[in-house]
Amino acid sequence: MRLWPRSLFGRLALLLLLVIVLSQATAIFLFRMDRAALLARQFSDTKIVQIKALRAALATVDPRDRRTMLNRLESEYKVRIMLDEGRRLGPGPMNPTMVELQDRLREELGAETELRFQPRLQLVWIKLDPGEDAYWVGFPLPRPADEFPSRALVLSLVILAILLVSAYAFARYLSRPLRVLNEAVANVGQGKAPPPLPEHGPSEIVNLNRGFNQMLASLRQTEEDRALLLAGVSHDLRTPLARLRLGVEMGGQDEATRQGMVEDIEEMDKIIDQFLDFARDETDAPLAPVDANEMIGSLVDRYRRSGKDVQFTPGDLPPLPVRPVAFSRLLSNLIDNALRYGSPVAEISARRQDGSAVIEVADRGPGIPPDQVERLKRPFTRGERARTGAAGAGLGLAIVERIARLHRGSFELATRDGGGSVARLILPLPA
């Protein structure tokens, strides 16, 4: 069992809780140690005046009617009175406060005044010598059940609750900027562009957020420069490729040579298309509800008309909020990848699963090793077979990954049962 929290908020909250509990326990301990001071305060000037009046009354007690007189005084003063017959009522003063109280009573009432305590009966006895006989007068002490729980305990609990709430709020205040920063770093790691972090609060947090914002701006500028470079180079290559295609068509080469040159030019044109697709920033493109089955069906019909072997099993999906152009490009890249690197049959299926729309493109090719999945999602990366045989720039899966994240979805590559690969797109269903 792990008692020490892993998060900064948990550790800070636990530390503050321990400090508060320790301080409250110390306060309660000191309160109990100072109860003697509370007893001393009970015998204020008013109490001493009462004791003096009681001593004067005891001086007039007739020995023949003593019991009746004592009962009347006990009832009137709410005390207990008994003759001093050498009784051992309890210990004397046990701390400096009680000694100080006894000295004060002796100063006011006479040197013969003594104090005795009976904690079990919650009484403090004061010896008075008003005349011929000495008396012990017992005053009730404040009971713990009356004094401590009803006032001190309730007050302590209220203070403890206030301090705990304050500590919780303070811990959240300190940990919230770090939690926001952690989420922003995670978004950057997933290829997303979080908004700039606020640059206010403690100086350390301000400096950290300012550095992160500067890094984010540099990454954004680098991404824009890269996209501009790819788009510019790709666009500039289009014109000479078109002239080459025209020259090949008008040249006098034999049919085999001409066809090979045309295929090379078309492959270069496809690579340029991939560069342009990868360079596009479609974040600002509006979302629109699209029937995924209808869009996939249209793509499948187009591939079939061009002689490709593509099969589609539609599923029960509601209209999905997507960016139609980007979503169509994603599906085309998955189908092209299955036809290029897999067997001639590309099998597409759509279904609803656990509150998400799942679209799979499967093939019966050589498959993808599990340790190569994440690497193949990176730009300009291809598998071993692709590098040695098939053409392409290695941007297809990177484009799919980016568009999937753009739609708050995920893209997975897995090995298919019986051989081959499965490209799985998972998108959240609309609420």
Residue pairs with C-beta under 8 A, 6 or more apart in sequence:
4 11
4 14
5 11
5 13
5 14
7 175
8 174
8 175
8 178
9 171
9 172
9 174
9 175
9 179
12 171
12 174
12 175
13 167
13 168
13 171
16 167
16 170
16 171
17 164
17 167
20 160
20 163
20 164
20 167
21 160
24 156
24 159
24 160
24 163
27 156
28 152
28 156
31 148
31 152
32 148
35 142
35 147
36 94
36 95
36 97
36 98
37 97
38 142
38 147
39 97
39 98
39 101
39 124
39 141
39 142
40 97
40 98
40 100
40 101
42 139
42 142
43 51
43 101
43 104
43 105
48 104
48 105
48 108
48 109
50 77
51 105
51 109
51 126
51 128
51 137
52 108
52 109
54 73
54 77
54 79
54 128
54 137
55 109
55 128
55 130
56 130
57 73
58 73
58 81
58 128
58 130
58 131
58 135
59 130
59 131
61 69
61 70
61 133
62 69
63 133
70 81
70 82
73 79
73 81
74 80
74 81
78 140
79 137
79 138
79 139
79 140
80 123
80 137
80 138
81 135
81 136
81 137
81 138
82 135
82 136
82 138
83 133
83 134
83 135
83 136
84 127
84 133
84 134
84 135
84 136
87 136
89 116
89 118
89 125
89 136
90 116
90 117
90 118
90 119
90 125
91 116
91 117
92 98
92 102
92 114
92 115
92 116
92 117
93 99
93 101
93 102
93 115
93 117
94 117
98 115
98 117
101 115
102 113
102 114
102 115
105 113
105 115
105 126
106 112
106 113
109 126
109 128
110 129
112 127
112 129
112 134
113 126
113 127
113 128
113 129
114 126
114 127
115 124
115 125
115 126
115 127
116 124
116 125
116 127
116 136
117 123
117 124
117 125
118 124
118 125
118 138
119 141
121 138
122 140
122 141
122 143
123 138
123 139
123 140
123 141
124 138
124 139
124 141
125 136
125 137
125 138
125 139
126 136
126 137
126 139
127 134
127 135
127 136
127 137
128 134
128 135
128 136
128 137
129 135
174 202
177 197
177 198
177 201
177 202
177 205
177 208
177 209
178 205
180 197
181 197
181 208
181 209
181 212
183 194
184 194
184 197
184 212
184 216
185 212
187 193
187 194
188 194
188 216
188 219
190 405
191 401
191 402
191 405
192 405
193 216
193 220
193 283
194 216
196 213
196 216
197 209
197 212
197 213
198 209
199 206
199 209
199 210
199 213
200 206
226 279
227 278
227 279
227 280
227 281
228 279
230 275
230 276
230 278
230 279
231 275
231 276
231 279
233 275
234 272
234 275
234 276
234 279
235 276
237 268
237 272
238 269
238 272
241 265
241 268
241 269
241 272
244 261
244 265
245 262
245 265
248 258
248 261
248 262
248 265
249 258
249 262
251 258
253 261
267 391
270 391
270 392
271 391
271 392
271 393
274 392
274 393
274 395
274 396
274 399
275 393
275 395
277 329
277 333
277 395
277 399
278 379
278 395
278 398
278 399
278 402
280 326
282 323
282 325
282 326
282 403
282 406
283 406
285 323
285 325
285 326
286 323
287 321
287 322
287 323
288 321
288 322
288 323
288 324
289 319
289 320
289 321
289 430
290 319
290 320
290 321
290 322
290 324
290 327
291 317
291 319
292 317
292 319
292 320
292 322
292 350
292 357
292 359
293 314
293 315
293 317
293 350
295 324
295 327
295 328
295 331
296 312
296 314
296 331
296 348
296 350
296 359
297 312
297 314
299 328
299 331
299 332
299 335
300 310
300 311
300 312
300 335
300 348
303 310
303 335
303 339
303 346
304 310
308 339
308 344
308 346
309 344
309 345
309 346
310 335
310 339
310 345
310 346
310 348
311 345
311 346
311 347
311 348
312 347
312 348
312 349
313 347
313 348
313 349
313 350
314 350
315 349
315 350
315 351
315 352
316 351
316 352
317 350
317 351
317 352
317 357
317 429
318 429
318 430
319 430
320 327
320 357
320 427
320 429
320 430
321 430
322 407
322 427
323 403
323 406
323 407
326 403
326 406
326 407
327 403
327 407
329 399
329 403
330 399
330 400
330 403
330 404
330 425
331 359
331 361
333 396
333 397
333 399
333 400
334 361
334 400
334 423
334 425
335 346
335 348
335 361
336 396
337 361
337 396
337 397
337 423
338 346
338 361
338 362
338 363
338 365
338 421
338 423
339 346
339 363
340 386
340 390
340 392
341 363
341 365
341 366
341 383
341 385
341 386
341 390
341 421
342 363
342 364
342 365
342 420
342 421
343 363
343 364
343 365
343 420
345 363
345 364
346 361
346 362
346 363
347 361
347 362
347 363
348 359
348 360
348 361
348 362
349 359
349 360
349 362
350 357
350 358
350 359
350 360
351 357
351 358
352 358
352 429
355 428
355 429
356 409
356 426
356 427
356 428
356 429
357 426
357 427
357 428
357 429
358 424
358 425
358 426
359 424
359 425
359 427
360 422
360 423
360 424
360 425
361 422
361 423
362 416
362 420
362 421
362 422
362 423
363 416
363 420
363 421
364 416
364 418
364 419
364 420
365 419
365 420
365 421
366 385
366 419
366 420
367 415
367 416
367 419
367 420
367 421
368 376
368 383
368 413
368 415
368 421
370 415
372 383
373 412
373 413
373 414
375 381
376 382
376 383
376 397
376 413
377 397
377 398
377 401
377 411
377 413
378 398
379 394
379 395
379 398
380 393
380 394
380 395
380 398
381 394
381 397
381 398
382 390
382 392
382 394
386 392
386 394
397 411
397 413
400 411
400 423
400 425
401 411
404 410
404 411
404 425
404 426
404 427
407 427
408 427
408 428
409 425
409 426
409 427
409 428
410 425
410 426
411 423
411 424
411 425
411 426
412 423
412 424
412 426
413 421
413 422
413 423
413 424
414 421
414 422
414 424
415 421
415 422
416 422
